[in-house]
Amino acid sequence: MVQPGDLIRDKNDGDLGLVMSEVRSYGTVEGPGGEYVLVKWALFRAPQRLIMSAIHNGWVEVISEAEETTNR
């Protein structure tokens, strides 16, 4: 599962994107097709919705996971 701060890559065009939101749901469709995250792609000015099925089907890959921070 992806989380904010993860760096992803579109396998089709090689574009890099930064995940900007937690996984959200459309509420009308079950499974990965009904879930999405907001991604800031290098090719677009504003964040775009990315449906989770793109990751589940292997069209997009996570190339770097965000570091978790802990309070000490």
PyMOL Python script that loads the backbone (N, CA, C, O; Angstrom):
from pymol import cmd

cmd.read_pdbstr("""\
ATOM      1  N   MET A   1       0.856  -1.184   0.000  1.00  0.00           N
ATOM      2  CA  MET A   1       0.000   0.000   0.000  1.00  0.00           C
ATOM      3  C   MET A   1       0.895   1.237   0.000  1.00  0.00           C
ATOM      4  O   MET A   1       1.924   1.259   0.675  1.00  0.00           O
ATOM      5  N   VAL A   2       0.515   2.244  -0.738  1.00  0.00           N
ATOM      6  CA  VAL A   2       1.300   3.468  -0.802  1.00  0.00           C
ATOM      7  C   VAL A   2       0.854   4.441   0.282  1.00  0.00           C
ATOM      8  O   VAL A   2      -0.245   4.340   0.828  1.00  0.00           O
ATOM      9  N   GLN A   3       1.737   5.379   0.573  1.00  0.00           N
ATOM     10  CA  GLN A   3       1.447   6.395   1.582  1.00  0.00           C
ATOM     11  C   GLN A   3       2.067   7.718   1.144  1.00  0.00           C
ATOM     12  O   GLN A   3       2.935   7.731   0.272  1.00  0.00           O
ATOM     13  N   PRO A   4       1.637   8.826   1.732  1.00  0.00           N
ATOM     14  CA  PRO A   4       2.216  10.118   1.368  1.00  0.00           C
ATOM     15  C   PRO A   4       3.736  10.106   1.504  1.00  0.00           C
ATOM     16  O   PRO A   4       4.288   9.597   2.480  1.00  0.00           O
ATOM     17  N   GLY A   5       4.391  10.677   0.507  1.00  0.00           N
ATOM     18  CA  GLY A   5       5.850  10.736   0.502  1.00  0.00           C
ATOM     19  C   GLY A   5       6.493   9.664  -0.345  1.00  0.00           C
ATOM     20  O   GLY A   5       7.689   9.748  -0.626  1.00  0.00           O
ATOM     21  N   ASP A   6       5.736   8.648  -0.769  1.00  0.00           N
ATOM     22  CA  ASP A   6       6.287   7.614  -1.636  1.00  0.00           C
ATOM     23  C   ASP A   6       6.540   8.191  -3.023  1.00  0.00           C
ATOM     24  O   ASP A   6       5.745   8.985  -3.525  1.00  0.00           O
ATOM     25  N   LEU A   7       7.645   7.791  -3.639  1.00  0.00           N
ATOM     26  CA  LEU A   7       7.959   8.170  -5.006  1.00  0.00           C
ATOM     27  C   LEU A   7       7.568   7.016  -5.909  1.00  0.00           C
ATOM     28  O   LEU A   7       7.946   5.870  -5.666  1.00  0.00           O
ATOM     29  N   ILE A   8       6.800   7.325  -6.962  1.00  0.00           N
ATOM     30  CA  ILE A   8       6.335   6.275  -7.865  1.00  0.00           C
ATOM     31  C   ILE A   8       6.746   6.607  -9.293  1.00  0.00           C
ATOM     32  O   ILE A   8       7.092   7.745  -9.611  1.00  0.00           O
ATOM     33  N   ARG A   9       6.701   5.576 -10.154  1.00  0.00           N
ATOM     34  CA  ARG A   9       7.066   5.758 -11.563  1.00  0.00           C
ATOM     35  C   ARG A   9       6.030   5.088 -12.438  1.00  0.00           C
ATOM     36  O   ARG A   9       5.652   3.940 -12.205  1.00  0.00           O
ATOM     37  N   ASP A  10       5.570   5.815 -13.453  1.00  0.00           N
ATOM     38  CA  ASP A  10       4.673   5.269 -14.455  1.00  0.00           C
ATOM     39  C   ASP A  10       5.519   4.431 -15.406  1.00  0.00           C
ATOM     40  O   ASP A  10       6.417   4.967 -16.055  1.00  0.00           O
ATOM     41  N   LYS A  11       5.257   3.138 -15.503  1.00  0.00           N
ATOM     42  CA  LYS A  11       6.074   2.252 -16.333  1.00  0.00           C
ATOM     43  C   LYS A  11       5.902   2.527 -17.824  1.00  0.00           C
ATOM     44  O   LYS A  11       6.771   2.162 -18.616  1.00  0.00           O
ATOM     45  N   ASN A  12       4.806   3.159 -18.222  1.00  0.00           N
ATOM     46  CA  ASN A  12       4.555   3.428 -19.636  1.00  0.00           C
ATOM     47  C   ASN A  12       5.411   4.585 -20.153  1.00  0.00           C
ATOM     48  O   ASN A  12       6.084   4.451 -21.175  1.00  0.00           O
ATOM     49  N   ASP A  13       5.385   5.721 -19.449  1.00  0.00           N
ATOM     50  CA  ASP A  13       6.115   6.890 -19.941  1.00  0.00           C
ATOM     51  C   ASP A  13       7.310   7.290 -19.074  1.00  0.00           C
ATOM     52  O   ASP A  13       8.037   8.221 -19.422  1.00  0.00           O
ATOM     53  N   GLY A  14       7.521   6.601 -17.951  1.00  0.00           N
ATOM     54  CA  GLY A  14       8.668   6.877 -17.094  1.00  0.00           C
ATOM     55  C   GLY A  14       8.502   8.082 -16.187  1.00  0.00           C
ATOM     56  O   GLY A  14       9.428   8.433 -15.456  1.00  0.00           O
ATOM     57  N   ASP A  15       7.332   8.730 -16.219  1.00  0.00           N
ATOM     58  CA  ASP A  15       7.103   9.916 -15.397  1.00  0.00           C
ATOM     59  C   ASP A  15       7.176   9.565 -13.916  1.00  0.00           C
ATOM     60  O   ASP A  15       6.687   8.518 -13.492  1.00  0.00           O
ATOM     61  N   LEU A  16       7.783  10.440 -13.141  1.00  0.00           N
ATOM     62  CA  LEU A  16       7.880  10.257 -11.699  1.00  0.00           C
ATOM     63  C   LEU A  16       6.783  11.042 -11.006  1.00  0.00           C
ATOM     64  O   LEU A  16       6.401  12.124 -11.454  1.00  0.00           O
ATOM     65  N   GLY A  17       6.280  10.492  -9.910  1.00  0.00           N
ATOM     66  CA  GLY A  17       5.243  11.162  -9.148  1.00  0.00           C
ATOM     67  C   GLY A  17       5.469  10.991  -7.658  1.00  0.00           C
ATOM     68  O   GLY A  17       6.065  10.010  -7.213  1.00  0.00           O
ATOM     69  N   LEU A  18       4.988  11.952  -6.902  1.00  0.00           N
ATOM     70  CA  LEU A  18       5.079  11.930  -5.451  1.00  0.00           C
ATOM     71  C   LEU A  18       3.663  11.766  -4.897  1.00  0.00           C
ATOM     72  O   LEU A  18       2.779  12.569  -5.197  1.00  0.00           O
ATOM     73  N   VAL A  19       3.449  10.727  -4.091  1.00  0.00           N
ATOM     74  CA  VAL A  19       2.137  10.487  -3.493  1.00  0.00           C
ATOM     75  C   VAL A  19       1.889  11.572  -2.452  1.00  0.00           C
ATOM     76  O   VAL A  19       2.705  11.788  -1.556  1.00  0.00           O
ATOM     77  N   MET A  20       0.748  12.254  -2.582  1.00  0.00           N
ATOM     78  CA  MET A  20       0.441  13.399  -1.729  1.00  0.00           C
ATOM     79  C   MET A  20      -0.644  13.122  -0.690  1.00  0.00           C
ATOM     80  O   MET A  20      -0.845  13.937   0.210  1.00  0.00           O
ATOM     81  N   SER A  21      -1.349  11.994  -0.790  1.00  0.00           N
ATOM     82  CA  SER A  21      -2.460  11.734   0.125  1.00  0.00           C
ATOM     83  C   SER A  21      -2.482  10.280   0.566  1.00  0.00           C
ATOM     84  O   SER A  21      -1.852   9.410  -0.036  1.00  0.00           O
ATOM     85  N   GLU A  22      -3.223  10.048   1.632  1.00  0.00           N
ATOM     86  CA  GLU A  22      -3.524   8.681   2.040  1.00  0.00           C
ATOM     87  C   GLU A  22      -4.465   8.090   0.991  1.00  0.00           C
ATOM     88  O   GLU A  22      -5.023   8.821   0.173  1.00  0.00           O
ATOM     89  N   VAL A  23      -4.639   6.773   1.012  1.00  0.00           N
ATOM     90  CA  VAL A  23      -5.591   6.123   0.107  1.00  0.00           C
ATOM     91  C   VAL A  23      -6.994   6.600   0.459  1.00  0.00           C
ATOM     92  O   VAL A  23      -7.395   6.587   1.623  1.00  0.00           O
ATOM     93  N   ARG A  24      -7.725   7.016  -0.554  1.00  0.00           N
ATOM     94  CA  ARG A  24      -9.099   7.493  -0.397  1.00  0.00           C
ATOM     95  C   ARG A  24     -10.025   6.581  -1.189  1.00  0.00           C
ATOM     96  O   ARG A  24      -9.578   5.819  -2.046  1.00  0.00           O
ATOM     97  N   SER A  25     -11.308   6.664  -0.898  1.00  0.00           N
ATOM     98  CA  SER A  25     -12.283   5.804  -1.554  1.00  0.00           C
ATOM     99  C   SER A  25     -13.344   6.637  -2.256  1.00  0.00           C
ATOM    100  O   SER A  25     -13.785   7.668  -1.750  1.00  0.00           O
ATOM    101  N   TYR A  26     -13.748   6.161  -3.445  1.00  0.00           N
ATOM    102  CA  TYR A  26     -14.869   6.787  -4.137  1.00  0.00           C
ATOM    103  C   TYR A  26     -16.177   6.466  -3.420  1.00  0.00           C
ATOM    104  O   TYR A  26     -17.147   7.218  -3.522  1.00  0.00           O
ATOM    105  N   GLY A  27     -16.200   5.343  -2.692  1.00  0.00           N
ATOM    106  CA  GLY A  27     -17.374   4.966  -1.919  1.00  0.00           C
ATOM    107  C   GLY A  27     -18.439   4.241  -2.709  1.00  0.00           C
ATOM    108  O   GLY A  27     -19.412   3.759  -2.130  1.00  0.00           O
ATOM    109  N   THR A  28     -18.280   4.151  -4.018  1.00  0.00           N
ATOM    110  CA  THR A  28     -19.286   3.483  -4.839  1.00  0.00           C
ATOM    111  C   THR A  28     -18.764   2.225  -5.515  1.00  0.00           C
ATOM    112  O   THR A  28     -19.546   1.435  -6.043  1.00  0.00           O
ATOM    113  N   VAL A  29     -17.443   2.032  -5.504  1.00  0.00           N
ATOM    114  CA  VAL A  29     -16.820   0.881  -6.160  1.00  0.00           C
ATOM    115  C   VAL A  29     -15.940   0.170  -5.143  1.00  0.00           C
ATOM    116  O   VAL A  29     -15.180   0.811  -4.416  1.00  0.00           O
ATOM    117  N   GLU A  30     -16.041  -1.158  -5.092  1.00  0.00           N
ATOM    118  CA  GLU A  30     -15.226  -1.949  -4.170  1.00  0.00           C
ATOM    119  C   GLU A  30     -13.851  -2.226  -4.760  1.00  0.00           C
ATOM    120  O   GLU A  30     -13.684  -2.220  -5.979  1.00  0.00           O
ATOM    121  N   GLY A  31     -12.874  -2.466  -3.908  1.00  0.00           N
ATOM    122  CA  GLY A  31     -11.536  -2.892  -4.320  1.00  0.00           C
ATOM    123  C   GLY A  31     -10.676  -1.764  -4.853  1.00  0.00           C
ATOM    124  O   GLY A  31     -11.024  -0.592  -4.712  1.00  0.00           O
ATOM    125  N   PRO A  32      -9.527  -2.121  -5.482  1.00  0.00           N
ATOM    126  CA  PRO A  32      -8.557  -1.128  -5.949  1.00  0.00           C
ATOM    127  C   PRO A  32      -9.125  -0.139  -6.964  1.00  0.00           C
ATOM    128  O   PRO A  32      -8.657   0.997  -7.040  1.00  0.00           O
ATOM    129  N   GLY A  33     -10.120  -0.547  -7.741  1.00  0.00           N
ATOM    130  CA  GLY A  33     -10.722   0.358  -8.713  1.00  0.00           C
ATOM    131  C   GLY A  33     -11.523   1.469  -8.063  1.00  0.00           C
ATOM    132  O   GLY A  33     -11.807   2.483  -8.700  1.00  0.00           O
ATOM    133  N   GLY A  34     -11.886   1.294  -6.816  1.00  0.00           N
ATOM    134  CA  GLY A  34     -12.655   2.301  -6.090  1.00  0.00           C
ATOM    135  C   GLY A  34     -11.833   3.112  -5.119  1.00  0.00           C
ATOM    136  O   GLY A  34     -12.372   3.927  -4.370  1.00  0.00           O
ATOM    137  N   GLU A  35     -10.512   2.893  -5.126  1.00  0.00           N
ATOM    138  CA  GLU A  35      -9.610   3.613  -4.233  1.00  0.00           C
ATOM    139  C   GLU A  35      -8.610   4.401  -5.065  1.00  0.00           C
ATOM    140  O   GLU A  35      -8.251   3.996  -6.171  1.00  0.00           O
ATOM    141  N   TYR A  36      -8.165   5.524  -4.528  1.00  0.00           N
ATOM    142  CA  TYR A  36      -7.201   6.352  -5.245  1.00  0.00           C
ATOM    143  C   TYR A  36      -6.322   7.121  -4.263  1.00  0.00           C
ATOM    144  O   TYR A  36      -6.632   7.229  -3.077  1.00  0.00           O
ATOM    145  N   VAL A  37      -5.229   7.648  -4.782  1.00  0.00           N
ATOM    146  CA  VAL A  37      -4.376   8.578  -4.053  1.00  0.00           C
ATOM    147  C   VAL A  37      -4.161   9.790  -4.949  1.00  0.00           C
ATOM    148  O   VAL A  37      -4.289   9.696  -6.170  1.00  0.00           O
ATOM    149  N   LEU A  38      -3.838  10.911  -4.351  1.00  0.00           N
ATOM    150  CA  LEU A  38      -3.461  12.087  -5.123  1.00  0.00           C
ATOM    151  C   LEU A  38      -1.957  12.053  -5.338  1.00  0.00           C
ATOM    152  O   LEU A  38      -1.189  11.841  -4.400  1.00  0.00           O
ATOM    153  N   VAL A  39      -1.547  12.262  -6.579  1.00  0.00           N
ATOM    154  CA  VAL A  39      -0.137  12.189  -6.948  1.00  0.00           C
ATOM    155  C   VAL A  39       0.261  13.470  -7.663  1.00  0.00           C
ATOM    156  O   VAL A  39      -0.450  13.938  -8.552  1.00  0.00           O
ATOM    157  N   LYS A  40       1.402  14.039  -7.275  1.00  0.00           N
ATOM    158  CA  LYS A  40       1.971  15.183  -7.991  1.00  0.00           C
ATOM    159  C   LYS A  40       2.972  14.627  -8.989  1.00  0.00           C
ATOM    160  O   LYS A  40       4.101  14.286  -8.638  1.00  0.00           O
ATOM    161  N   TRP A  41       2.533  14.542 -10.252  1.00  0.00           N
ATOM    162  CA  TRP A  41       3.387  14.054 -11.329  1.00  0.00           C
ATOM    163  C   TRP A  41       4.270  15.180 -11.850  1.00  0.00           C
ATOM    164  O   TRP A  41       3.879  16.347 -11.806  1.00  0.00           O
ATOM    165  N   ALA A  42       5.452  14.839 -12.339  1.00  0.00           N
ATOM    166  CA  ALA A  42       6.358  15.842 -12.896  1.00  0.00           C
ATOM    167  C   ALA A  42       5.746  16.537 -14.117  1.00  0.00           C
ATOM    168  O   ALA A  42       6.038  17.705 -14.372  1.00  0.00           O
ATOM    169  N   LEU A  43       4.902  15.831 -14.870  1.00  0.00           N
ATOM    170  CA  LEU A  43       4.343  16.379 -16.104  1.00  0.00           C
ATOM    171  C   LEU A  43       3.109  17.263 -15.906  1.00  0.00           C
ATOM    172  O   LEU A  43       2.665  17.905 -16.858  1.00  0.00           O
ATOM    173  N   PHE A  44       2.548  17.314 -14.702  1.00  0.00           N
ATOM    174  CA  PHE A  44       1.324  18.079 -14.459  1.00  0.00           C
ATOM    175  C   PHE A  44       1.539  19.121 -13.373  1.00  0.00           C
ATOM    176  O   PHE A  44       2.335  18.913 -12.456  1.00  0.00           O
ATOM    177  N   ARG A  45       0.833  20.237 -13.473  1.00  0.00           N
ATOM    178  CA  ARG A  45       0.946  21.303 -12.475  1.00  0.00           C
ATOM    179  C   ARG A  45       0.279  20.932 -11.162  1.00  0.00           C
ATOM    180  O   ARG A  45       0.836  21.167 -10.089  1.00  0.00           O
ATOM    181  N   ALA A  46      -0.904  20.357 -11.243  1.00  0.00           N
ATOM    182  CA  ALA A  46      -1.697  20.051 -10.049  1.00  0.00           C
ATOM    183  C   ALA A  46      -1.704  18.551  -9.789  1.00  0.00           C
ATOM    184  O   ALA A  46      -1.551  17.765 -10.724  1.00  0.00           O
ATOM    185  N   PRO A  47      -1.880  18.137  -8.530  1.00  0.00           N
ATOM    186  CA  PRO A  47      -1.983  16.708  -8.226  1.00  0.00           C
ATOM    187  C   PRO A  47      -3.134  16.059  -8.998  1.00  0.00           C
ATOM    188  O   PRO A  47      -4.174  16.676  -9.230  1.00  0.00           O
ATOM    189  N   GLN A  48      -2.924  14.816  -9.386  1.00  0.00           N
ATOM    190  CA  GLN A  48      -3.893  14.037 -10.145  1.00  0.00           C
ATOM    191  C   GLN A  48      -4.307  12.815  -9.343  1.00  0.00           C
ATOM    192  O   GLN A  48      -3.533  12.319  -8.524  1.00  0.00           O
ATOM    193  N   ARG A  49      -5.524  12.323  -9.571  1.00  0.00           N
ATOM    194  CA  ARG A  49      -5.959  11.079  -8.940  1.00  0.00           C
ATOM    195  C   ARG A  49      -5.318   9.895  -9.652  1.00  0.00           C
ATOM    196  O   ARG A  49      -5.259   9.848 -10.881  1.00  0.00           O
ATOM    197  N   LEU A  50      -4.844   8.952  -8.867  1.00  0.00           N
ATOM    198  CA  LEU A  50      -4.305   7.700  -9.398  1.00  0.00           C
ATOM    199  C   LEU A  50      -5.087   6.568  -8.748  1.00  0.00           C
ATOM    200  O   LEU A  50      -5.027   6.387  -7.532  1.00  0.00           O
ATOM    201  N   ILE A  51      -5.820   5.806  -9.554  1.00  0.00           N
ATOM    202  CA  ILE A  51      -6.574   4.697  -8.976  1.00  0.00           C
ATOM    203  C   ILE A  51      -5.598   3.593  -8.568  1.00  0.00           C
ATOM    204  O   ILE A  51      -4.611   3.335  -9.256  1.00  0.00           O
ATOM    205  N   MET A  52      -5.887   2.959  -7.456  1.00  0.00           N
ATOM    206  CA  MET A  52      -4.990   1.955  -6.893  1.00  0.00           C
ATOM    207  C   MET A  52      -4.819   0.748  -7.799  1.00  0.00           C
ATOM    208  O   MET A  52      -3.815   0.043  -7.693  1.00  0.00           O
ATOM    209  N   SER A  53      -5.777   0.487  -8.694  1.00  0.00           N
ATOM    210  CA  SER A  53      -5.619  -0.650  -9.601  1.00  0.00           C
ATOM    211  C   SER A  53      -4.422  -0.456 -10.524  1.00  0.00           C
ATOM    212  O   SER A  53      -3.885  -1.442 -11.029  1.00  0.00           O
ATOM    213  N   ALA A  54      -3.983   0.784 -10.762  1.00  0.00           N
ATOM    214  CA  ALA A  54      -2.789   1.021 -11.570  1.00  0.00           C
ATOM    215  C   ALA A  54      -1.557   0.417 -10.896  1.00  0.00           C
ATOM    216  O   ALA A  54      -0.665  -0.098 -11.569  1.00  0.00           O
ATOM    217  N   ILE A  55      -1.513   0.484  -9.583  1.00  0.00           N
ATOM    218  CA  ILE A  55      -0.403  -0.114  -8.836  1.00  0.00           C
ATOM    219  C   ILE A  55      -0.589  -1.623  -8.759  1.00  0.00           C
ATOM    220  O   ILE A  55       0.357  -2.378  -8.986  1.00  0.00           O
ATOM    221  N   HIS A  56      -1.808  -2.069  -8.439  1.00  0.00           N
ATOM    222  CA  HIS A  56      -2.088  -3.501  -8.325  1.00  0.00           C
ATOM    223  C   HIS A  56      -1.843  -4.238  -9.635  1.00  0.00           C
ATOM    224  O   HIS A  56      -1.436  -5.400  -9.619  1.00  0.00           O
ATOM    225  N   ASN A  57      -2.085  -3.583 -10.772  1.00  0.00           N
ATOM    226  CA  ASN A  57      -1.892  -4.212 -12.085  1.00  0.00           C
ATOM    227  C   ASN A  57      -0.478  -4.046 -12.623  1.00  0.00           C
ATOM    228  O   ASN A  57      -0.154  -4.578 -13.685  1.00  0.00           O
ATOM    229  N   GLY A  58       0.371  -3.311 -11.903  1.00  0.00           N
ATOM    230  CA  GLY A  58       1.769  -3.167 -12.293  1.00  0.00           C
ATOM    231  C   GLY A  58       2.057  -2.083 -13.313  1.00  0.00           C
ATOM    232  O   GLY A  58       3.155  -2.045 -13.869  1.00  0.00           O
ATOM    233  N   TRP A  59       1.097  -1.195 -13.576  1.00  0.00           N
ATOM    234  CA  TRP A  59       1.327  -0.105 -14.522  1.00  0.00           C
ATOM    235  C   TRP A  59       2.169   0.987 -13.889  1.00  0.00           C
ATOM    236  O   TRP A  59       2.867   1.724 -14.585  1.00  0.00           O
ATOM    237  N   VAL A  60       2.104   1.090 -12.567  1.00  0.00           N
ATOM    238  CA  VAL A  60       2.859   2.067 -11.796  1.00  0.00           C
ATOM    239  C   VAL A  60       3.594   1.310 -10.701  1.00  0.00           C
ATOM    240  O   VAL A  60       3.043   0.388 -10.100  1.00  0.00           O
ATOM    241  N   GLU A  61       4.847   1.702 -10.441  1.00  0.00           N
ATOM    242  CA  GLU A  61       5.605   1.016  -9.397  1.00  0.00           C
ATOM    243  C   GLU A  61       6.098   2.012  -8.354  1.00  0.00           C
ATOM    244  O   GLU A  61       6.387   3.168  -8.666  1.00  0.00           O
ATOM    245  N   VAL A  62       6.190   1.549  -7.120  1.00  0.00           N
ATOM    246  CA  VAL A  62       6.766   2.340  -6.036  1.00  0.00           C
ATOM    247  C   VAL A  62       8.278   2.167  -6.132  1.00  0.00           C
ATOM    248  O   VAL A  62       8.784   1.045  -6.097  1.00  0.00           O
ATOM    249  N   ILE A  63       8.994   3.279  -6.254  1.00  0.00           N
ATOM    250  CA  ILE A  63      10.451   3.174  -6.364  1.00  0.00           C
ATOM    251  C   ILE A  63      11.166   3.647  -5.107  1.00  0.00           C
ATOM    252  O   ILE A  63      12.343   3.341  -4.917  1.00  0.00           O
ATOM    253  N   SER A  64      10.479   4.385  -4.251  1.00  0.00           N
ATOM    254  CA  SER A  64      11.063   4.835  -2.997  1.00  0.00           C
ATOM    255  C   SER A  64       9.943   5.073  -1.995  1.00  0.00           C
ATOM    256  O   SER A  64       9.007   5.825  -2.266  1.00  0.00           O
ATOM    257  N   GLU A  65      10.043   4.435  -0.850  1.00  0.00           N
ATOM    258  CA  GLU A  65       9.026   4.597   0.180  1.00  0.00           C
ATOM    259  C   GLU A  65       9.421   5.697   1.147  1.00  0.00           C
ATOM    260  O   GLU A  65      10.596   5.869   1.471  1.00  0.00           O
ATOM    261  N   ALA A  66       8.421   6.438   1.601  1.00  0.00           N
ATOM    262  CA  ALA A  66       8.657   7.515   2.567  1.00  0.00           C
ATOM    263  C   ALA A  66       9.214   6.928   3.853  1.00  0.00           C
ATOM    264  O   ALA A  66       8.836   5.830   4.263  1.00  0.00           O
ATOM    265  N   GLU A  67      10.109   7.666   4.480  1.00  0.00           N
ATOM    266  CA  GLU A  67      10.634   7.242   5.773  1.00  0.00           C
ATOM    267  C   GLU A  67       9.615   7.562   6.851  1.00  0.00           C
ATOM    268  O   GLU A  67       9.034   8.647   6.869  1.00  0.00           O
ATOM    269  N   GLU A  68       9.403   6.615   7.745  1.00  0.00           N
ATOM    270  CA  GLU A  68       8.500   6.870   8.866  1.00  0.00           C
ATOM    271  C   GLU A  68       9.279   7.594   9.947  1.00  0.00           C
ATOM    272  O   GLU A  68      10.431   7.263  10.230  1.00  0.00           O
ATOM    273  N   THR A  69       8.643   8.578  10.543  1.00  0.00           N
ATOM    274  CA  THR A  69       9.279   9.299  11.638  1.00  0.00           C
ATOM    275  C   THR A  69       8.622   8.904  12.942  1.00  0.00           C
ATOM    276  O   THR A  69       7.425   8.620  12.988  1.00  0.00           O
ATOM    277  N   THR A  70       9.397   8.887  13.981  1.00  0.00           N
ATOM    278  CA  THR A  70       8.867   8.554  15.298  1.00  0.00           C
ATOM    279  C   THR A  70       9.139   9.700  16.253  1.00  0.00           C
ATOM    280  O   THR A  70      10.157  10.383  16.142  1.00  0.00           O
ATOM    281  N   ASN A  71       8.238   9.904  17.179  1.00  0.00           N
ATOM    282  CA  ASN A  71       8.446  10.935  18.193  1.00  0.00           C
ATOM    283  C   ASN A  71       9.270  10.356  19.328  1.00  0.00           C
ATOM    284  O   ASN A  71       8.979   9.267  19.823  1.00  0.00           O
ATOM    285  N   ARG A  72      10.280  11.070  19.731  1.00  0.00           N
ATOM    286  CA  ARG A  72      11.128  10.581  20.818  1.00  0.00           C
ATOM    287  C   ARG A  72      11.040  11.489  21.982  1.00  0.00           C
ATOM    288  O   ARG A  72      11.684  11.248  23.003  1.00  0.00           O
TER     289      ARG A  72
END
""", "prot")
cmd.dss("prot")
cmd.show_as("cartoon", "prot")
cmd.util.cbc("prot")
cmd.orient("prot")
